[in-house]
């Protein structure tokens, strides 16, 4: 009888200190939901970006359009290109939402189901996302709900050939200019490779701004360029293979090098904000580009100053 009691007590102690075999969460998997704009008009479309980071051997169940995100309605769910690092994968999903209520609303937590390397299912949730929804005021010029449709535009044959000739001439001109520009760029890059990393960052930032992506509203190309400039700097300056790694892997590499925590946070902010614009397909805030550029320059100046002091 005494032996039986001892066994029961031992089992209770094991359950108390060891806990359950399968935990409710997994620190290896992180899920975040973000919107590019936290303010919208009622009935407009809102882009939400869901990002999940997990080990390579884990698998994530794609989110469904039937998710209940009330009061928001899901119009479309589409996967975006994933980023595969050495040990982890960052999967991104774009949600197109709309809402027909006004006020300070919240996009509720989004469940993310996955299976670990042994096939054991589990689930994590994102944090709720606040969104302010305002009404749309009617313009004075909006007298009718239905406006007339413009008739077809006729194009004469002579005008067609004239336009075609202009296009061909412009194409030839662009071809020649591109060929000359590429030759000069190759010569310039050879000289740039001899410059220190901090000088190359400033040169690359100026070149990116000169391409006119922001003026043309080609936000994806511009913010991809910003992210790549910072990643290349980390590779050249600290030997971190940043171009082929996820944001969390870059942070872990920097922590191993005892990197400054504030600078690590700034690096993460630049990478995360750039990914958000790149994948969300939505117009960013006006001051975002300048803010991220200043962050990159702050990171470069701080690390360069430390290098000179040492």
N, C-alpha and C positions, 0 to 999 in steps of 0.2 A: 504493500500500500504506500509505504514511504517512497519507494522507487518510482511509482506511478506519479506521485505528486511532484517529485523532482523533475520528471520529464515534462510535465505540464508547465511548471514554472520556467523551465529552460526555453520552451517554445514561446511562452509569453514574452520573455525577455528578448528573444531573438526578433520577434515581430515589432517590439517596441523600439529597439535600437537600430535594426537594419531597415525597417520600413517595408513597404510593399515591393514586390519584384518589379512591377511596371509603374514608372512614375507618370504623373499626369502631364508633365511637360518635358521638354528636351532642350537643354541649353545649347545644343549644336544647331538648332533651327531657330531662325529669327524671321519675323514677318512684320513689315511696316506698310502703312497705307498713307499716301500723301497726295495733295492736290496742288497744282501750280498756282491757282488763284483761290483765295479763301472767301471771295465775294463774287456773287453772280446775280443775274436777273432771272426772275421767275420764268420758267419755260425754256431757258437757254440750256445748252449742253455743257456739261462739266467733265473734264478729264481727271480720272483718279488713277494713280499708279500704285499697283501692289507689287512689292518686291519681297522675295523669299530667298534667304541664303541658307544653304545646307551642305553637308558633306557630299562628295561625289557619289557615294554608294547609296544615298537616300533617294527616294522617288516621291514627287509631289503630285497630288491629284489636281488637274486643272480646275479652276473655279467655274461654276455654272452660271448661266444667265438667269437661272431661276432662284438665285439667292435673294433673300428678303433683306433689302437695305432701306426699308421704309423710314422716313417719308420719301426717300429718293427712289426713282425707278431706273432699272438697268435697261439701256437701249442696245448696248453692244459690249461684248467681252472678246478681246483679241490678244493673243500672246505676242510679246515683243522679243527681239533677239536676246538670248541669254549670254552671260559672261562666265566662262569656265576658267577657274584658276587651277593651281596645282593640286589643291586638296578640297576646294569648295566650289560650289556653283551658285551663281546669282540669277534666279529666274524672275522675269518681269512680266506682268499682265496689265494691259490697259483696259480700264472700264470707261465707257461713255455713259454718263448719268444725266438725268433731268429731274426737276422737282416743280411742283405746282402749289407750293406753300411759301409764304414769306416769313421772315424772322431769323433768329439765331438758331439754326438747326445743327444736327450732328449726323454724320454718316456713321452708322453703328459699327461695332467691331466685325471684321470679316474673318470667318473661320477658314483655316488652311489645313487640309488633311494631307498626311504624308505617311510613308512607311520607311522604317529604318533599314539598315543593311540585312537584318534577319527577317524582314517582312512584317514586323510588328507594327500595326497601325497606330497613329497618334494624331493629335490635333493641337494647333496653336491659334491664337487670335491676335489681330492687330488692335491698336488703340483706336478709339473713336476719333473722327476728324471733324472739327468744327467748320461750318460754312455759313456765311451770312447771305441770305436771299432777299433781294429787294424787288419791289414792283416795277413795272415798266410804265412810265408816263406816256400818254398819247400826245403825239406832236400836233401842232396846229394845222400842218399841211395834210394830215391824215384824215381826209373827209370821207372817203369811201373805203370800205373793207376790201372791195374787189377793184383792182386797177386794170386798165386796158392793157392787153398784150400787144407789143410792137409787132408790126408786120414783117415779112421776110425782106431781107436786103438783097437787091439785085446787083450782081457784079458783071460788068461787061468783059468781053473776051480780051480787048486791048489792055484793060486794067489788070487782068489776070496775068498776061505775059509780062507786063511791066513789073508787077510785083514779084514774079518768079525770077526775073533777071536781077532785081535788087537783092533778093535772098541769096542767089548764087554768088553775086559779087561780094556781099557781106561775108558769106561763108569762106570764100577764098581769102579775104582780108584777115578774118579771124584765124584761119589756119596758119598764115604766114606770121602773124603776131605771136601766136602760141608757140610756134617753132623757135622763134628768136628768144622769147621769154624763157622757155625751158632751158635753152642753151646757157643763158645768163644765170639762171637759178642754179644749174649744176656747178658753174664756176664759183658762184657766191657761197654755196654750201661747202665746197672744198675749203674755203677760207674760214668759214664759221666753225668747222670741226676743230680748228686750232684754238678757238676761244674758250675761256672757262665757262662752266655751266650757268653761272648767274648772268653772264652777258648774253648767252644764247637764249635764255628765257625772255629777256627784254626785247631782243631782236625778233623772236618768234611771235611775241604778243603784238608788236607793231605790224608785222606782216599779216597777222590774222585780221587785225582791224582794217588794214588797207584793202582786204578782199571784199569789203562791203556787204558781208553776210547780214549784218544787223539792218542796214538800210534796205536790203532786198527781202527782209523778214525771213531769211533762211536760217532760222534759229538752231535747227538740228546741227548743221555744219559748224556754226560758230561755237556752240557749247561743247560739241565733240572735240573741236580744236583746243578749247581751253583745258578740258580734261587731259588731253594727250600732252599738252605742253607741260603741265604739272607732273604727269607720270614720267615723261622723259627726263625732267629735272631730277626726280627722285632716283632714277636709274643712274644718271651720270654722276650725281653728287654723293649718293649713299649706297650705290650698288644694289638697290631694291628692284627686283624684276617687276616693276609696276604695270607695264603695258599688258602683261598676260595674267594679271591677278585681279581678284575681286577687291572691293573696298575693304572688307573685313580682313582679308589676307594681308593687304598693305598695312593696315593698322597693326596687326600682329607682328609683322616684320619690323616695324618701327619701334614697337614696344620692346622687342628683343635687343634693339640697339640703344635702349634707354633714351628714346627720343622725347623731347619736351612734350608734355601733355597738351598744353594750349596749342602748340603747332600741329600736333596730331589731330586735334579737334578741327582746326582750320582746314587741314588737308581733307578730312572726311566731309566737311561742309561743301568744299568745292566739288568733290567727286559726286556727292549725293545730289546736289542741286543741278549739276550738269546732266546727270543721268535722268533726272526728273523732266527737264526740258526736252532731252533727246528722245525720250520714250512717250511722253504725254501728248505730243502733237498739239500743244496749246501755247498761246502767246504768253511769254513770261512778263513779270513786272518790269517797268522801265529801268529801274536802278539796279536790277540784278546783275547785268553784265559788268557794270562798273564796280559793284561790290565784290564780285568774284575775282576780277582783275586785281583789285587792291589787296585781296587776301593772298593771291599768288605772290604778288610783289612783297608783301609783308613776310611771307614764309621764306622767300628767297633772301631778302635783306637780313632777316634774323639769323638764318643758318650761315650766310656769308660772313656776318659780323663775328659769329662764334668761331668760324674757321680762321679769321684774321687774328682774333685774340689768342687762339691756341698756337 
